[in-house]
Amino acid sequence: MAQGVLPFQYQDQNRVAGLTALAGLPAYLDLAQAAGLRDSICRHLNIRSDSNQGWSDHQIVIALILLNLAGGDCVADLEKLEADEGLCRVMRKVEHYGLPRRERRSLERRWRKERRRTFVSASPVFRYLAAFHDSDQEEKRQAHSAFIPEASENLKALGKVNQDWVAFVQSRSPQSLATLDMDATLVGSEKDQALWCYQHYKAYQPFNVYWFEQDQVILSEFRDGNVPAGHQQLRLLQESLQQLPEGVEKVCVRSDTAGYQQNLLRYCAEGSNERFGTIDFAIGANVTESFRQAVREVAEDQWFPVLRTEADGRQHETGQQWAEVCYVPSWVGHHKNGPSYRYVATRELLRNQLELPGCETAEDPGQVQTHSGERYKVRGIVTNRDVDGNELIQWYRERCGKSEEVHAVMKDDLAGGKLPSGDFGENAAWWGIMILALNLNAAMKRLVLPKSWARKRLKAVRFGLINLAGQVRERSRQLQILISPRQPAYALLLQIRERIAQIAAKGPPTVCCQR
């Protein structure tokens, strides 16, 4: 019977041939081994260490990291990894690599019967994620109020694994400057336990701190959808500063208007942090009526075009203008000897937005009408940096261009956009493991892959590197992954292995310590 229109057929392959559709994925295992990720998981996560049976912590966590990188977005997708016979052969070969014989035998004795699976199945994963949930914290919730459950010990341990990973990246590519982009992102959810967000749909709202120079998320706090984006932002900044690895000498902070808070601005400007002192910042300022009035008082000849610098160094006008604004909010005036806060406004002419008679609406708080009758959309920035206005604006807007792209990768390219449970702690663990996969892929692009791959989204990385057809076989106790010589990625894989070997030759990564 014909299967379709074109002259081909699908047939069962009865003989196991070691085929894989993910021949590039083991390269990520190689980098994770060089970074000591498995050792870090074993050191911090002790959920399964007390049990002498079944899956270990590092087997479950690494399986979920690989699931993210391969494109899976739910726990059930682990079955697709299990069905990839070639990848299973690789996993069986490498999961005990580097362990002393005693530990290898201990892992083998965890199975009372013959082990039949390479990747963990769904049920043990859900039981594992449940260990991150603290039901006692749920009893502290109050209706119609923002509440952030205190992280369980297991969630804190997962954060330490990420801290070790960031320290490894810093050790292999040191950066003395850490520009921290702070922002929250909404993750829509149909779970009954999800709460309504400010966009009027049910969601969760994790808050992320992204290290721009290293392309790493150093802290991510999972939150309910009704928690304001700027809630306890100073605490998150302080925790992020504690987690920055050795070698960082200077810190800068960028945030949208959610970060426009007196305690946060003063903490940065007054040099309250013992390690880093004064922290340069650029934060979106609220466009209040007093700020709008200060904008109206700026002379027309004091407005300058906002220029955008292209990759080739040429500058182009954006249709916007900027100006220094003489604006001193009341809370600043209470400290005569305190630091100065500089306010910069941008404006963009509103065109073709005439209102019909009888349909007038209240004035948008972000709109300003000049004496000439022109109406502009106005935004504000507060900073303590003494640089040219154009340079400041372009530096501030890099936050939108990169960290918000990272949010899209979390939710669309990885599994962060599809949460597995109605329990808060389980979703927080799922999100935290996704962050590890995100940082692993970012480190692969930054430390290993050619520079031309630096700006590629994970979709392109999968197409060009991860999703490769191959055959896995063992010859003379040596595992081989056969790739077609016509495949352009073959030469790239050889370069990747060589580069990872060089990284590993520098010695084991330094174990970070809590300050």
Secondary structure as GFF3:
##gff-version 3
##sequence-region A 1 515
A	DSSP	beta_strand	19	20	.	.	.	ID=ss1
A	DSSP	alpha_helix	26	35	.	.	.	ID=ss2
A	DSSP	alpha_helix	37	44	.	.	.	ID=ss3
A	DSSP	alpha_helix	57	70	.	.	.	ID=ss4
A	DSSP	three_ten_helix	75	77	.	.	.	ID=ss5
A	DSSP	alpha_helix	78	82	.	.	.	ID=ss6
A	DSSP	alpha_helix	85	94	.	.	.	ID=ss7
A	DSSP	alpha_helix	101	108	.	.	.	ID=ss8
A	DSSP	alpha_helix	122	130	.	.	.	ID=ss9
A	DSSP	alpha_helix	135	138	.	.	.	ID=ss10
A	DSSP	alpha_helix	153	172	.	.	.	ID=ss11
A	DSSP	beta_strand	177	184	.	.	.	ID=ss12
A	DSSP	beta_strand	187	188	.	.	.	ID=ss13
A	DSSP	beta_strand	195	196	.	.	.	ID=ss14
A	DSSP	beta_strand	202	204	.	.	.	ID=ss15
A	DSSP	beta_strand	207	211	.	.	.	ID=ss16
A	DSSP	beta_strand	216	221	.	.	.	ID=ss17
A	DSSP	alpha_helix	233	243	.	.	.	ID=ss18
A	DSSP	beta_strand	250	255	.	.	.	ID=ss19
A	DSSP	three_ten_helix	257	259	.	.	.	ID=ss20
A	DSSP	alpha_helix	262	269	.	.	.	ID=ss21
A	DSSP	beta_strand	280	285	.	.	.	ID=ss22
A	DSSP	alpha_helix	289	296	.	.	.	ID=ss23
A	DSSP	three_ten_helix	300	302	.	.	.	ID=ss24
A	DSSP	beta_strand	304	309	.	.	.	ID=ss25
A	DSSP	beta_strand	315	325	.	.	.	ID=ss26
A	DSSP	alpha_helix	330	333	.	.	.	ID=ss27
A	DSSP	beta_strand	342	349	.	.	.	ID=ss28
A	DSSP	beta_strand	367	369	.	.	.	ID=ss29
A	DSSP	beta_strand	375	383	.	.	.	ID=ss30
A	DSSP	alpha_helix	389	408	.	.	.	ID=ss31
A	DSSP	pi_helix	409	413	.	.	.	ID=ss32
A	DSSP	three_ten_helix	415	417	.	.	.	ID=ss33
A	DSSP	alpha_helix	424	443	.	.	.	ID=ss34
A	DSSP	pi_helix	444	448	.	.	.	ID=ss35
A	DSSP	three_ten_helix	451	453	.	.	.	ID=ss36
A	DSSP	alpha_helix	458	461	.	.	.	ID=ss37
A	DSSP	pi_helix	462	466	.	.	.	ID=ss38
A	DSSP	beta_strand	470	475	.	.	.	ID=ss39
A	DSSP	beta_strand	478	482	.	.	.	ID=ss40
A	DSSP	alpha_helix	489	504	.	.	.	ID=ss41
###
